């Protein structure tokens, strides 16, 4: 890096956060991939296999609100349409009910 070159901005790390709107392509029994659009609700472990939990949107009317579990080994691609901000870590306040116990 030379003194004349602009400083490189550090890119933020990519994190899939609960509440993000996503589009997922996954393997299916047909020749074509299964396309799922919705909101990422978290990771679920079923029988030792991890899956993405996706609350489907209204792109298919009969499926709106349904939770689809997509095994990670069936995942072909995941597009983050709108990333949700990560929730702040909730810490205990000194004004909590349990704090009054030790006076």
PDB file as gemmi writes it, atoms N, CA and C in Angstrom:
CRYST1    1.000    1.000    1.000  90.00  90.00  90.00 P 1                      
ATOM      1  N   UNK A   1       0.853  -1.168   0.000  1.00  0.00           N  
ATOM      2  CA  UNK A   1       0.000   0.000   0.000  1.00  0.00           C  
ATOM      3  C   UNK A   1       0.901   1.234   0.000  1.00  0.00           C  
ATOM      4  N   UNK A   2       0.639   2.146  -0.889  1.00  0.00           N  
ATOM      5  CA  UNK A   2       1.426   3.371  -0.986  1.00  0.00           C  
ATOM      6  C   UNK A   2       0.710   4.493  -0.262  1.00  0.00           C  
ATOM      7  N   UNK A   3       1.431   5.544   0.105  1.00  0.00           N  
ATOM      8  CA  UNK A   3       0.776   6.663   0.810  1.00  0.00           C  
ATOM      9  C   UNK A   3      -0.323   7.332  -0.020  1.00  0.00           C  
ATOM     10  N   UNK A   4      -0.258   7.224  -1.359  1.00  0.00           N  
ATOM     11  CA  UNK A   4      -1.255   7.867  -2.214  1.00  0.00           C  
ATOM     12  C   UNK A   4      -2.516   7.030  -2.403  1.00  0.00           C  
ATOM     13  N   UNK A   5      -2.462   5.757  -2.077  1.00  0.00           N  
ATOM     14  CA  UNK A   5      -3.630   4.912  -2.301  1.00  0.00           C  
ATOM     15  C   UNK A   5      -4.662   5.145  -1.196  1.00  0.00           C  
ATOM     16  N   UNK A   6      -5.960   5.054  -1.553  1.00  0.00           N  
ATOM     17  CA  UNK A   6      -7.009   5.286  -0.553  1.00  0.00           C  
ATOM     18  C   UNK A   6      -7.046   4.136   0.445  1.00  0.00           C  
ATOM     19  N   UNK A   7      -7.433   4.407   1.693  1.00  0.00           N  
ATOM     20  CA  UNK A   7      -7.508   3.338   2.683  1.00  0.00           C  
ATOM     21  C   UNK A   7      -8.636   2.380   2.315  1.00  0.00           C  
ATOM     22  N   UNK A   8      -8.382   1.112   2.532  1.00  0.00           N  
ATOM     23  CA  UNK A   8      -9.412   0.122   2.227  1.00  0.00           C  
ATOM     24  C   UNK A   8     -10.346   0.001   3.420  1.00  0.00           C  
ATOM     25  N   UNK A   9     -11.616   0.123   3.141  1.00  0.00           N  
ATOM     26  CA  UNK A   9     -12.620   0.021   4.204  1.00  0.00           C  
ATOM     27  C   UNK A   9     -12.853  -1.452   4.506  1.00  0.00           C  
ATOM     28  N   UNK A  10     -12.873  -1.794   5.757  1.00  0.00           N  
ATOM     29  CA  UNK A  10     -13.104  -3.168   6.155  1.00  0.00           C  
ATOM     30  C   UNK A  10     -14.583  -3.478   5.956  1.00  0.00           C  
ATOM     31  N   UNK A  11     -14.862  -4.545   5.216  1.00  0.00           N  
ATOM     32  CA  UNK A  11     -16.238  -4.930   4.956  1.00  0.00           C  
ATOM     33  C   UNK A  11     -16.812  -5.635   6.178  1.00  0.00           C  
ATOM     34  N   UNK A  12     -18.069  -5.355   6.486  1.00  0.00           N  
ATOM     35  CA  UNK A  12     -18.672  -6.029   7.642  1.00  0.00           C  
ATOM     36  C   UNK A  12     -18.850  -7.510   7.341  1.00  0.00           C  
ATOM     37  N   UNK A  13     -18.773  -8.340   8.369  1.00  0.00           N  
ATOM     38  CA  UNK A  13     -18.965  -9.768   8.175  1.00  0.00           C  
ATOM     39  C   UNK A  13     -20.431 -10.044   7.838  1.00  0.00           C  
ATOM     40  N   UNK A  14     -20.637 -11.110   7.106  1.00  0.00           N  
ATOM     41  CA  UNK A  14     -21.990 -11.475   6.695  1.00  0.00           C  
ATOM     42  C   UNK A  14     -22.579 -12.405   7.742  1.00  0.00           C  
ATOM     43  N   UNK A  15     -23.745 -12.025   8.253  1.00  0.00           N  
ATOM     44  CA  UNK A  15     -24.430 -12.807   9.272  1.00  0.00           C  
ATOM     45  C   UNK A  15     -25.881 -12.959   8.845  1.00  0.00           C  
ATOM     46  N   UNK A  16     -26.369 -14.191   8.854  1.00  0.00           N  
ATOM     47  CA  UNK A  16     -27.777 -14.437   8.564  1.00  0.00           C  
ATOM     48  C   UNK A  16     -28.538 -14.279   9.877  1.00  0.00           C  
ATOM     49  N   UNK A  17     -29.326 -13.220   9.967  1.00  0.00           N  
ATOM     50  CA  UNK A  17     -30.021 -12.910  11.214  1.00  0.00           C  
ATOM     51  C   UNK A  17     -31.495 -13.284  11.131  1.00  0.00           C  
ATOM     52  N   UNK A  18     -32.032 -13.662  12.263  1.00  0.00           N  
ATOM     53  CA  UNK A  18     -33.453 -13.994  12.358  1.00  0.00           C  
ATOM     54  C   UNK A  18     -34.257 -12.759  11.956  1.00  0.00           C  
ATOM     55  N   UNK A  19     -35.252 -12.955  11.106  1.00  0.00           N  
ATOM     56  CA  UNK A  19     -36.081 -11.852  10.630  1.00  0.00           C  
ATOM     57  C   UNK A  19     -35.681 -11.355   9.253  1.00  0.00           C  
ATOM     58  N   UNK A  20     -34.576 -11.855   8.698  1.00  0.00           N  
ATOM     59  CA  UNK A  20     -34.143 -11.442   7.360  1.00  0.00           C  
ATOM     60  C   UNK A  20     -35.049 -12.064   6.299  1.00  0.00           C  
ATOM     61  N   UNK A  21     -35.339 -11.278   5.263  1.00  0.00           N  
ATOM     62  CA  UNK A  21     -36.114 -11.800   4.138  1.00  0.00           C  
ATOM     63  C   UNK A  21     -35.138 -12.483   3.186  1.00  0.00           C  
ATOM     64  N   UNK A  22     -35.449 -13.739   2.831  1.00  0.00           N  
ATOM     65  CA  UNK A  22     -34.534 -14.528   2.004  1.00  0.00           C  
ATOM     66  C   UNK A  22     -35.272 -15.262   0.901  1.00  0.00           C  
ATOM     67  N   UNK A  23     -34.496 -15.679  -0.103  1.00  0.00           N  
ATOM     68  CA  UNK A  23     -34.973 -16.551  -1.178  1.00  0.00           C  
ATOM     69  C   UNK A  23     -34.018 -17.736  -1.186  1.00  0.00           C  
ATOM     70  N   UNK A  24     -34.564 -18.937  -1.060  1.00  0.00           N  
ATOM     71  CA  UNK A  24     -33.745 -20.138  -0.956  1.00  0.00           C  
ATOM     72  C   UNK A  24     -34.059 -21.081  -2.107  1.00  0.00           C  
ATOM     73  N   UNK A  25     -33.012 -21.566  -2.751  1.00  0.00           N  
ATOM     74  CA  UNK A  25     -33.136 -22.637  -3.740  1.00  0.00           C  
ATOM     75  C   UNK A  25     -32.578 -23.892  -3.080  1.00  0.00           C  
ATOM     76  N   UNK A  26     -33.374 -24.967  -3.101  1.00  0.00           N  
ATOM     77  CA  UNK A  26     -32.944 -26.209  -2.476  1.00  0.00           C  
ATOM     78  C   UNK A  26     -33.267 -27.386  -3.388  1.00  0.00           C  
ATOM     79  N   UNK A  27     -32.568 -28.487  -3.141  1.00  0.00           N  
ATOM     80  CA  UNK A  27     -32.776 -29.695  -3.940  1.00  0.00           C  
ATOM     81  C   UNK A  27     -34.164 -30.251  -3.651  1.00  0.00           C  
ATOM     82  N   UNK A  28     -34.767 -30.836  -4.681  1.00  0.00           N  
ATOM     83  CA  UNK A  28     -36.080 -31.459  -4.520  1.00  0.00           C  
ATOM     84  C   UNK A  28     -36.082 -32.779  -5.277  1.00  0.00           C  
ATOM     85  N   UNK A  29     -37.182 -33.496  -5.206  1.00  0.00           N  
ATOM     86  CA  UNK A  29     -37.264 -34.777  -5.900  1.00  0.00           C  
ATOM     87  C   UNK A  29     -37.452 -34.595  -7.406  1.00  0.00           C  
ATOM     88  N   UNK A  30     -37.863 -33.400  -7.823  1.00  0.00           N  
ATOM     89  CA  UNK A  30     -38.011 -33.111  -9.252  1.00  0.00           C  
ATOM     90  C   UNK A  30     -36.658 -32.724  -9.835  1.00  0.00           C  
ATOM     91  N   UNK A  31     -36.616 -32.520 -11.135  1.00  0.00           N  
ATOM     92  CA  UNK A  31     -35.379 -32.087 -11.784  1.00  0.00           C  
ATOM     93  C   UNK A  31     -35.058 -30.637 -11.475  1.00  0.00           C  
ATOM     94  N   UNK A  32     -36.087 -29.845 -11.175  1.00  0.00           N  
ATOM     95  CA  UNK A  32     -35.886 -28.429 -10.868  1.00  0.00           C  
ATOM     96  C   UNK A  32     -35.726 -28.219  -9.368  1.00  0.00           C  
ATOM     97  N   UNK A  33     -35.044 -27.131  -9.017  1.00  0.00           N  
ATOM     98  CA  UNK A  33     -34.852 -26.791  -7.604  1.00  0.00           C  
ATOM     99  C   UNK A  33     -36.147 -26.244  -7.016  1.00  0.00           C  
ATOM    100  N   UNK A  34     -36.331 -26.446  -5.727  1.00  0.00           N  
ATOM    101  CA  UNK A  34     -37.477 -25.904  -5.006  1.00  0.00           C  
ATOM    102  C   UNK A  34     -37.138 -24.483  -4.587  1.00  0.00           C  
ATOM    103  N   UNK A  35     -37.969 -23.521  -4.955  1.00  0.00           N  
ATOM    104  CA  UNK A  35     -37.753 -22.115  -4.621  1.00  0.00           C  
ATOM    105  C   UNK A  35     -38.666 -21.735  -3.457  1.00  0.00           C  
ATOM    106  N   UNK A  36     -38.067 -21.191  -2.397  1.00  0.00           N  
ATOM    107  CA  UNK A  36     -38.821 -20.788  -1.208  1.00  0.00           C  
ATOM    108  C   UNK A  36     -38.495 -19.342  -0.885  1.00  0.00           C  
ATOM    109  N   UNK A  37     -39.524 -18.503  -0.729  1.00  0.00           N  
ATOM    110  CA  UNK A  37     -39.363 -17.101  -0.352  1.00  0.00           C  
ATOM    111  C   UNK A  37     -40.003 -16.892   1.006  1.00  0.00           C  
ATOM    112  N   UNK A  38     -39.310 -16.145   1.879  1.00  0.00           N  
ATOM    113  CA  UNK A  38     -39.902 -15.873   3.169  1.00  0.00           C  
ATOM    114  C   UNK A  38     -38.942 -15.240   4.144  1.00  0.00           C  
ATOM    115  N   UNK A  39     -39.247 -15.416   5.435  1.00  0.00           N  
ATOM    116  CA  UNK A  39     -38.481 -14.805   6.514  1.00  0.00           C  
ATOM    117  C   UNK A  39     -37.730 -15.908   7.256  1.00  0.00           C  
ATOM    118  N   UNK A  40     -36.429 -15.706   7.440  1.00  0.00           N  
ATOM    119  CA  UNK A  40     -35.600 -16.660   8.168  1.00  0.00           C  
ATOM    120  C   UNK A  40     -35.968 -16.627   9.643  1.00  0.00           C  
ATOM    121  N   UNK A  41     -36.309 -17.782  10.212  1.00  0.00           N  
ATOM    122  CA  UNK A  41     -36.726 -17.868  11.613  1.00  0.00           C  
ATOM    123  C   UNK A  41     -35.694 -18.544  12.502  1.00  0.00           C  
ATOM    124  N   UNK A  42     -34.643 -19.121  11.924  1.00  0.00           N  
ATOM    125  CA  UNK A  42     -33.591 -19.714  12.741  1.00  0.00           C  
ATOM    126  C   UNK A  42     -33.167 -21.069  12.229  1.00  0.00           C  
ATOM    127  N   UNK A  43     -32.283 -21.710  12.998  1.00  0.00           N  
ATOM    128  CA  UNK A  43     -31.816 -23.053  12.691  1.00  0.00           C  
ATOM    129  C   UNK A  43     -32.523 -24.041  13.605  1.00  0.00           C  
ATOM    130  N   UNK A  44     -32.864 -25.198  13.052  1.00  0.00           N  
ATOM    131  CA  UNK A  44     -33.561 -26.237  13.799  1.00  0.00           C  
ATOM    132  C   UNK A  44     -32.800 -27.537  13.601  1.00  0.00           C  
ATOM    133  N   UNK A  45     -32.651 -28.298  14.663  1.00  0.00           N  
ATOM    134  CA  UNK A  45     -32.011 -29.605  14.578  1.00  0.00           C  
ATOM    135  C   UNK A  45     -33.087 -30.674  14.661  1.00  0.00           C  
ATOM    136  N   UNK A  46     -33.162 -31.524  13.645  1.00  0.00           N  
ATOM    137  CA  UNK A  46     -34.134 -32.611  13.611  1.00  0.00           C  
ATOM    138  C   UNK A  46     -33.359 -33.904  13.382  1.00  0.00           C  
ATOM    139  N   UNK A  47     -33.349 -34.768  14.371  1.00  0.00           N  
ATOM    140  CA  UNK A  47     -32.653 -36.043  14.241  1.00  0.00           C  
ATOM    141  C   UNK A  47     -31.165 -35.887  13.984  1.00  0.00           C  
ATOM    142  N   UNK A  48     -30.570 -34.835  14.499  1.00  0.00           N  
ATOM    143  CA  UNK A  48     -29.136 -34.616  14.317  1.00  0.00           C  
ATOM    144  C   UNK A  48     -28.776 -33.860  13.054  1.00  0.00           C  
ATOM    145  N   UNK A  49     -29.750 -33.601  12.183  1.00  0.00           N  
ATOM    146  CA  UNK A  49     -29.508 -32.822  10.962  1.00  0.00           C  
ATOM    147  C   UNK A  49     -30.009 -31.406  11.178  1.00  0.00           C  
ATOM    148  N   UNK A  50     -29.199 -30.432  10.807  1.00  0.00           N  
ATOM    149  CA  UNK A  50     -29.591 -29.032  10.947  1.00  0.00           C  
ATOM    150  C   UNK A  50     -30.355 -28.568   9.722  1.00  0.00           C  
ATOM    151  N   UNK A  51     -31.371 -27.744   9.960  1.00  0.00           N  
ATOM    152  CA  UNK A  51     -32.212 -27.213   8.890  1.00  0.00           C  
ATOM    153  C   UNK A  51     -32.448 -25.733   9.112  1.00  0.00           C  
ATOM    154  N   UNK A  52     -32.671 -25.016   8.009  1.00  0.00           N  
ATOM    155  CA  UNK A  52     -33.108 -23.626   8.072  1.00  0.00           C  
ATOM    156  C   UNK A  52     -34.617 -23.626   8.278  1.00  0.00           C  
ATOM    157  N   UNK A  53     -35.108 -22.809   9.190  1.00  0.00           N  
ATOM    158  CA  UNK A  53     -36.545 -22.633   9.373  1.00  0.00           C  
ATOM    159  C   UNK A  53     -36.936 -21.361   8.642  1.00  0.00           C  
ATOM    160  N   UNK A  54     -37.845 -21.481   7.696  1.00  0.00           N  
ATOM    161  CA  UNK A  54     -38.254 -20.368   6.857  1.00  0.00           C  
ATOM    162  C   UNK A  54     -39.765 -20.220   6.920  1.00  0.00           C  
ATOM    163  N   UNK A  55     -40.245 -19.022   7.313  1.00  0.00           N  
ATOM    164  CA  UNK A  55     -41.681 -18.742   7.289  1.00  0.00           C  
ATOM    165  C   UNK A  55     -42.002 -18.215   5.908  1.00  0.00           C  
ATOM    166  N   UNK A  56     -42.780 -19.001   5.153  1.00  0.00           N  
ATOM    167  CA  UNK A  56     -43.044 -18.670   3.758  1.00  0.00           C  
ATOM    168  C   UNK A  56     -43.930 -17.435   3.629  1.00  0.00           C  
ATOM    169  N   UNK A  57     -43.652 -16.652   2.572  1.00  0.00           N  
ATOM    170  CA  UNK A  57     -44.446 -15.446   2.324  1.00  0.00           C  
ATOM    171  C   UNK A  57     -45.601 -15.761   1.385  1.00  0.00           C  
ATOM    172  N   UNK A  58     -46.228 -14.732   0.852  1.00  0.00           N  
ATOM    173  CA  UNK A  58     -47.417 -14.915   0.014  1.00  0.00           C  
ATOM    174  C   UNK A  58     -47.110 -15.141  -1.465  1.00  0.00           C  
ATOM    175  N   UNK A  59     -45.884 -15.543  -1.823  1.00  0.00           N  
ATOM    176  CA  UNK A  59     -45.580 -15.817  -3.227  1.00  0.00           C  
ATOM    177  C   UNK A  59     -46.384 -17.017  -3.725  1.00  0.00           C  
ATOM    178  N   UNK A  60     -46.742 -17.932  -2.845  1.00  0.00           N  
ATOM    179  CA  UNK A  60     -47.693 -19.010  -3.130  1.00  0.00           C  
ATOM    180  C   UNK A  60     -48.773 -18.913  -2.053  1.00  0.00           C  
ATOM    181  N   UNK A  61     -49.985 -18.524  -2.456  1.00  0.00           N  
ATOM    182  CA  UNK A  61     -51.037 -18.177  -1.494  1.00  0.00           C  
ATOM    183  C   UNK A  61     -51.357 -19.291  -0.506  1.00  0.00           C  
ATOM    184  N   UNK A  62     -51.379 -20.545  -0.950  1.00  0.00           N  
ATOM    185  CA  UNK A  62     -51.739 -21.647  -0.052  1.00  0.00           C  
ATOM    186  C   UNK A  62     -50.675 -21.885   1.012  1.00  0.00           C  
ATOM    187  N   UNK A  63     -49.462 -21.367   0.821  1.00  0.00           N  
ATOM    188  CA  UNK A  63     -48.368 -21.658   1.732  1.00  0.00           C  
ATOM    189  C   UNK A  63     -48.004 -20.492   2.655  1.00  0.00           C  
ATOM    190  N   UNK A  64     -48.685 -19.363   2.548  1.00  0.00           N  
ATOM    191  CA  UNK A  64     -48.347 -18.198   3.360  1.00  0.00           C  
ATOM    192  C   UNK A  64     -48.421 -18.534   4.848  1.00  0.00           C  
ATOM    193  N   UNK A  65     -47.342 -18.208   5.581  1.00  0.00           N  
ATOM    194  CA  UNK A  65     -47.296 -18.444   7.009  1.00  0.00           C  
ATOM    195  C   UNK A  65     -46.795 -19.821   7.402  1.00  0.00           C  
ATOM    196  N   UNK A  66     -46.712 -20.737   6.455  1.00  0.00           N  
ATOM    197  CA  UNK A  66     -46.231 -22.085   6.745  1.00  0.00           C  
ATOM    198  C   UNK A  66     -44.729 -22.042   7.027  1.00  0.00           C  
ATOM    199  N   UNK A  67     -44.269 -22.858   7.971  1.00  0.00           N  
ATOM    200  CA  UNK A  67     -42.851 -22.946   8.285  1.00  0.00           C  
ATOM    201  C   UNK A  67     -42.267 -24.109   7.475  1.00  0.00           C  
ATOM    202  N   UNK A  68     -41.269 -23.821   6.663  1.00  0.00           N  
ATOM    203  CA  UNK A  68     -40.586 -24.847   5.867  1.00  0.00           C  
ATOM    204  C   UNK A  68     -39.203 -25.067   6.465  1.00  0.00           C  
ATOM    205  N   UNK A  69     -38.879 -26.328   6.749  1.00  0.00           N  
ATOM    206  CA  UNK A  69     -37.548 -26.694   7.211  1.00  0.00           C  
ATOM    207  C   UNK A  69     -36.762 -27.203   6.015  1.00  0.00           C  
ATOM    208  N   UNK A  70     -35.628 -26.566   5.752  1.00  0.00           N  
ATOM    209  CA  UNK A  70     -34.792 -26.927   4.613  1.00  0.00           C  
ATOM    210  C   UNK A  70     -33.467 -27.467   5.154  1.00  0.00           C  
ATOM    211  N   UNK A  71     -33.210 -28.770   4.987  1.00  0.00           N  
ATOM    212  CA  UNK A  71     -31.949 -29.334   5.477  1.00  0.00           C  
ATOM    213  C   UNK A  71     -30.755 -28.633   4.834  1.00  0.00           C  
ATOM    214  N   UNK A  72     -29.725 -28.373   5.633  1.00  0.00           N  
ATOM    215  CA  UNK A  72     -28.561 -27.649   5.119  1.00  0.00           C  
ATOM    216  C   UNK A  72     -27.894 -28.386   3.968  1.00  0.00           C  
ATOM    217  N   UNK A  73     -27.930 -29.725   3.975  1.00  0.00           N  
ATOM    218  CA  UNK A  73     -27.285 -30.455   2.879  1.00  0.00           C  
ATOM    219  C   UNK A  73     -28.094 -30.409   1.584  1.00  0.00           C  
ATOM    220  N   UNK A  74     -29.333 -29.911   1.623  1.00  0.00           N  
ATOM    221  CA  UNK A  74     -30.152 -29.750   0.423  1.00  0.00           C  
ATOM    222  C   UNK A  74     -30.093 -28.318  -0.116  1.00  0.00           C  
ATOM    223  N   UNK A  75     -29.395 -27.450   0.587  1.00  0.00           N  
ATOM    224  CA  UNK A  75     -29.321 -26.027   0.229  1.00  0.00           C  
ATOM    225  C   UNK A  75     -28.478 -25.836  -1.026  1.00  0.00           C  
ATOM    226  N   UNK A  76     -29.043 -25.192  -2.043  1.00  0.00           N  
ATOM    227  CA  UNK A  76     -28.306 -24.873  -3.269  1.00  0.00           C  
ATOM    228  C   UNK A  76     -27.848 -23.425  -3.260  1.00  0.00           C  
ATOM    229  N   UNK A  77     -28.730 -22.516  -2.867  1.00  0.00           N  
ATOM    230  CA  UNK A  77     -28.360 -21.100  -2.765  1.00  0.00           C  
ATOM    231  C   UNK A  77     -29.304 -20.398  -1.805  1.00  0.00           C  
ATOM    232  N   UNK A  78     -28.800 -19.298  -1.247  1.00  0.00           N  
ATOM    233  CA  UNK A  78     -29.598 -18.490  -0.334  1.00  0.00           C  
ATOM    234  C   UNK A  78     -29.321 -17.034  -0.671  1.00  0.00           C  
ATOM    235  N   UNK A  79     -30.349 -16.314  -1.093  1.00  0.00           N  
ATOM    236  CA  UNK A  79     -30.238 -14.882  -1.392  1.00  0.00           C  
ATOM    237  C   UNK A  79     -30.842 -14.105  -0.235  1.00  0.00           C  
ATOM    238  N   UNK A  80     -30.069 -13.175   0.308  1.00  0.00           N  
ATOM    239  CA  UNK A  80     -30.586 -12.309   1.359  1.00  0.00           C  
ATOM    240  C   UNK A  80     -31.203 -11.095   0.665  1.00  0.00           C  
ATOM    241  N   UNK A  81     -32.502 -10.995   0.702  1.00  0.00           N  
ATOM    242  CA  UNK A  81     -33.231  -9.907   0.051  1.00  0.00           C  
ATOM    243  C   UNK A  81     -33.172  -8.653   0.916  1.00  0.00           C  
ATOM    244  N   UNK A  82     -33.434  -8.823   2.220  1.00  0.00           N  
ATOM    245  CA  UNK A  82     -33.402  -7.702   3.164  1.00  0.00           C  
ATOM    246  C   UNK A  82     -32.893  -8.234   4.500  1.00  0.00           C  
ATOM    247  N   UNK A  83     -31.722  -7.785   4.893  1.00  0.00           N  
ATOM    248  CA  UNK A  83     -31.121  -8.276   6.138  1.00  0.00           C  
ATOM    249  C   UNK A  83     -31.722  -7.561   7.340  1.00  0.00           C  
ATOM    250  N   UNK A  84     -32.045  -8.330   8.358  1.00  0.00           N  
ATOM    251  CA  UNK A  84     -32.528  -7.762   9.613  1.00  0.00           C  
ATOM    252  C   UNK A  84     -31.323  -7.448  10.488  1.00  0.00           C  
ATOM    253  N   UNK A  85     -31.438  -6.392  11.275  1.00  0.00           N  
ATOM    254  CA  UNK A  85     -30.349  -6.045  12.183  1.00  0.00           C  
ATOM    255  C   UNK A  85     -30.337  -7.036  13.340  1.00  0.00           C  
ATOM    256  N   UNK A  86     -29.146  -7.455  13.779  1.00  0.00           N  
ATOM    257  CA  UNK A  86     -29.089  -8.391  14.905  1.00  0.00           C  
ATOM    258  C   UNK A  86     -29.612  -7.739  16.173  1.00  0.00           C  
ATOM    259  N   UNK A  87     -30.309  -8.520  16.974  1.00  0.00           N  
ATOM    260  CA  UNK A  87     -30.848  -7.999  18.227  1.00  0.00           C  
ATOM    261  C   UNK A  87     -29.712  -7.761  19.203  1.00  0.00           C  
ATOM    262  N   UNK A  88     -29.849  -6.712  19.984  1.00  0.00           N  
ATOM    263  CA  UNK A  88     -28.856  -6.415  21.014  1.00  0.00           C  
ATOM    264  C   UNK A  88     -28.924  -7.500  22.084  1.00  0.00           C  
ATOM    265  N   UNK A  89     -27.776  -7.835  22.607  1.00  0.00           N  
ATOM    266  CA  UNK A  89     -27.745  -8.824  23.682  1.00  0.00           C  
ATOM    267  C   UNK A  89     -28.425  -8.233  24.906  1.00  0.00           C  
ATOM    268  N   UNK A  90     -29.388  -8.959  25.441  1.00  0.00           N  
ATOM    269  CA  UNK A  90     -30.131  -8.463  26.593  1.00  0.00           C  
ATOM    270  C   UNK A  90     -29.351  -8.800  27.857  1.00  0.00           C  
ATOM    271  N   UNK A  91     -29.055  -7.780  28.641  1.00  0.00           N  
ATOM    272  CA  UNK A  91     -28.306  -7.980  29.880  1.00  0.00           C  
ATOM    273  C   UNK A  91     -29.178  -7.616  31.063  1.00  0.00           C  
ATOM    274  N   UNK A  92     -28.907  -8.239  32.176  1.00  0.00           N  
ATOM    275  CA  UNK A  92     -29.682  -7.984  33.387  1.00  0.00           C  
ATOM    276  C   UNK A  92     -29.373  -6.593  33.908  1.00  0.00           C  
ATOM    277  N   UNK A  93     -30.410  -5.873  34.281  1.00  0.00           N  
ATOM    278  CA  UNK A  93     -30.266  -4.533  34.853  1.00  0.00           C  
ATOM    279  C   UNK A  93     -30.059  -4.642  36.356  1.00  0.00           C  
ATOM    280  N   UNK A  94     -29.481  -3.634  36.923  1.00  0.00           N  
ATOM    281  CA  UNK A  94     -29.341  -3.615  38.383  1.00  0.00           C  
ATOM    282  C   UNK A  94     -30.690  -3.348  39.044  1.00  0.00           C  
ATOM    283  N   UNK A  95     -31.688  -2.941  38.246  1.00  0.00           N  
ATOM    284  CA  UNK A  95     -33.015  -2.659  38.795  1.00  0.00           C  
ATOM    285  C   UNK A  95     -33.951  -3.853  38.656  1.00  0.00           C  
ATOM    286  N   UNK A  96     -33.427  -5.033  38.303  1.00  0.00           N  
ATOM    287  CA  UNK A  96     -34.281  -6.193  38.126  1.00  0.00           C  
ATOM    288  C   UNK A  96     -34.824  -6.671  39.466  1.00  0.00           C  
ATOM    289  N   UNK A  97     -35.827  -7.517  39.431  1.00  0.00           N  
ATOM    290  CA  UNK A  97     -36.465  -7.990  40.658  1.00  0.00           C  
ATOM    291  C   UNK A  97     -35.488  -8.803  41.521  1.00  0.00           C  
ATOM    292  N   UNK A  98     -34.609  -9.568  40.890  1.00  0.00           N  
ATOM    293  CA  UNK A  98     -33.692 -10.391  41.675  1.00  0.00           C  
ATOM    294  C   UNK A  98     -32.605  -9.550  42.354  1.00  0.00           C  
ATOM    295  N   UNK A  99     -32.356  -8.348  41.855  1.00  0.00           N  
ATOM    296  CA  UNK A  99     -31.333  -7.504  42.467  1.00  0.00           C  
ATOM    297  C   UNK A  99     -31.752  -7.042  43.855  1.00  0.00           C  
ATOM    298  N   UNK A 100     -33.034  -6.968  44.154  1.00  0.00           N  
ATOM    299  CA  UNK A 100     -33.517  -6.533  45.449  1.00  0.00           C  
ATOM    300  C   UNK A 100     -33.282  -7.553  46.536  1.00  0.00           C  
ATOM    301  N   UNK A 101     -32.974  -8.760  46.176  1.00  0.00           N  
ATOM    302  CA  UNK A 101     -32.751  -9.816  47.165  1.00  0.00           C  
ATOM    303  C   UNK A 101     -31.512  -9.534  48.022  1.00  0.00           C  
ATOM    304  N   UNK A 102     -30.453  -9.038  47.383  1.00  0.00           N  
ATOM    305  CA  UNK A 102     -29.202  -8.753  48.101  1.00  0.00           C  
ATOM    306  C   UNK A 102     -29.161  -7.275  48.471  1.00  0.00           C  
ATOM    307  N   UNK A 103     -29.600  -6.951  49.661  1.00  0.00           N  
ATOM    308  CA  UNK A 103     -29.614  -5.560  50.080  1.00  0.00           C  
ATOM    309  C   UNK A 103     -28.466  -5.255  50.990  1.00  0.00           C  
TER     310      UNK A 103                                                      
END                                                                             
